[in-house]
Amino acid sequence: MSYENFYKSQACGKAFTIAIENAGYPGGKERESINFPWCGAENDTEVTSGIKTTHKVPAEGGASE
């Protein structure tokens, strides 16, 4: 099982997604940082035992800057 959430940077407003893939480990949920993929700053935290990945969401027109 996996799910994906959309976020916006608290600093500059650029969009990104975070996908969390259930690793299937019992217990072990910890609060983990959600790092902004554009600059690496911590944007939020999530309690999970899964594997998380973040992805940039390109601006309108396909530009990623």
Residue frames as qw, qx, qy, qz and C-alpha x, y, z in Angstrom:
[[0.000, 0.889, 0.458, 0.000, 0.00, 0.00, 0.00],
 [0.401, -0.069, 0.002, 0.914, 1.24, 3.49, -0.77],
 [0.093, 0.884, 0.456, -0.049, -0.26, 6.94, -0.80],
 [0.447, 0.224, 0.105, 0.860, 0.78, 10.34, -2.06],
 [0.127, -0.849, -0.397, 0.325, 0.12, 13.78, -0.57],
 [0.415, 0.637, 0.128, 0.637, 0.68, 17.19, -2.13],
 [0.451, -0.678, -0.236, 0.530, 2.43, 19.95, -0.19],
 [0.337, 0.853, 0.002, 0.399, 3.61, 23.51, -0.79],
 [0.571, 0.084, -0.377, 0.724, 6.83, 24.86, 0.64],
 [0.309, -0.827, -0.392, 0.259, 6.27, 27.09, 3.64],
 [0.407, -0.482, 0.151, 0.761, 9.21, 29.23, 2.49],
 [0.010, -0.284, 0.446, 0.849, 8.59, 29.86, -1.22],
 [0.640, 0.343, 0.250, -0.640, 5.27, 28.20, -2.11],
 [0.400, 0.367, -0.739, -0.399, 6.67, 25.72, -4.67],
 [0.888, -0.103, 0.083, -0.441, 4.74, 22.44, -4.85],
 [0.204, 0.386, -0.900, -0.011, 5.98, 18.94, -4.17],
 [0.861, -0.212, -0.251, -0.388, 4.56, 15.52, -3.39],
 [0.196, -0.449, 0.833, -0.256, 5.46, 12.94, -0.80],
 [0.827, 0.006, -0.452, -0.333, 4.78, 9.26, -1.40],
 [0.387, -0.465, 0.718, -0.345, 4.90, 6.81, 1.50],
 [0.699, 0.140, -0.661, -0.235, 5.30, 3.15, 0.68],
 [0.788, -0.484, 0.213, -0.316, 4.20, 0.82, 3.47],
 [0.224, 0.558, -0.796, 0.068, 7.28, -1.17, 4.44],
 [0.825, -0.173, -0.473, -0.257, 5.18, -3.73, 6.32],
 [0.372, 0.183, -0.708, 0.571, 7.13, -3.49, 9.57],
 [0.490, -0.679, -0.542, -0.071, 5.07, -3.91, 12.73],
 [0.469, -0.790, -0.153, 0.364, 5.35, -0.98, 15.15],
 [0.613, -0.113, 0.215, 0.752, 8.36, 1.26, 14.79],
 [0.210, 0.841, 0.340, 0.365, 6.46, 4.36, 13.71],
 [0.477, -0.396, -0.125, 0.775, 8.61, 7.41, 14.18],
 [0.205, 0.927, 0.157, -0.274, 8.25, 11.11, 13.43],
 [0.655, 0.021, 0.381, 0.652, 10.31, 11.76, 10.32],
 [0.020, 0.591, -0.090, -0.802, 11.14, 15.01, 8.56],
 [0.613, 0.633, 0.448, 0.150, 9.62, 15.83, 5.22],
 [0.354, -0.481, 0.250, 0.762, 12.41, 17.64, 3.40],
 [0.463, 0.777, 0.086, -0.418, 11.57, 20.02, 0.61],
 [0.836, 0.157, 0.381, 0.362, 13.00, 18.55, -2.62],
 [0.401, 0.870, 0.053, 0.281, 13.80, 21.96, -4.11],
 [0.112, 0.796, -0.411, 0.431, 16.26, 23.07, -1.40],
 [0.594, 0.041, -0.743, 0.306, 16.31, 20.32, 1.28],
 [0.193, -0.307, 0.422, -0.831, 14.78, 22.44, 4.07],
 [0.014, -0.273, -0.930, 0.244, 12.50, 20.67, 6.52],
 [0.272, -0.269, -0.352, -0.854, 8.91, 21.47, 5.54],
 [0.749, -0.341, 0.015, -0.568, 6.89, 19.29, 7.92],
 [0.120, -0.308, 0.929, -0.166, 6.98, 15.95, 9.73],
 [0.789, -0.027, -0.355, -0.501, 5.03, 12.70, 9.33],
 [0.539, -0.355, 0.717, -0.263, 4.65, 9.75, 11.70],
 [0.853, 0.353, -0.232, -0.306, 5.33, 6.61, 9.66],
 [0.675, -0.379, 0.611, 0.161, 7.17, 3.31, 9.53],
 [0.779, 0.542, 0.303, 0.088, 7.07, 3.41, 5.72],
 [0.550, -0.091, 0.311, 0.770, 9.56, 4.52, 3.13],
 [0.211, 0.875, 0.289, -0.326, 8.99, 8.12, 2.03],
 [0.502, 0.086, 0.377, 0.774, 10.11, 9.87, -1.12],
 [0.153, 0.769, 0.218, -0.581, 9.54, 13.46, -2.22],
 [0.509, 0.325, 0.550, 0.577, 9.18, 14.69, -5.79],
 [0.007, -0.313, 0.050, 0.948, 9.23, 18.16, -7.30],
 [0.408, 0.671, 0.618, -0.046, 6.01, 19.31, -8.98],
 [0.375, 0.137, 0.319, 0.860, 6.95, 21.39, -12.04],
 [0.162, 0.452, 0.199, -0.854, 5.49, 24.86, -12.39],
 [0.634, 0.627, 0.364, -0.269, 2.85, 25.48, -15.02],
 [0.514, 0.792, -0.281, -0.174, 4.26, 24.96, -18.48],
 [0.964, 0.093, -0.169, 0.183, 6.63, 22.23, -17.30],
 [0.273, 0.699, -0.425, 0.506, 9.33, 24.50, -15.86],
 [0.785, -0.390, -0.439, 0.195, 10.98, 23.16, -12.72],
 [0.412, 0.102, -0.274, 0.863, 12.65, 26.37, -11.60]]
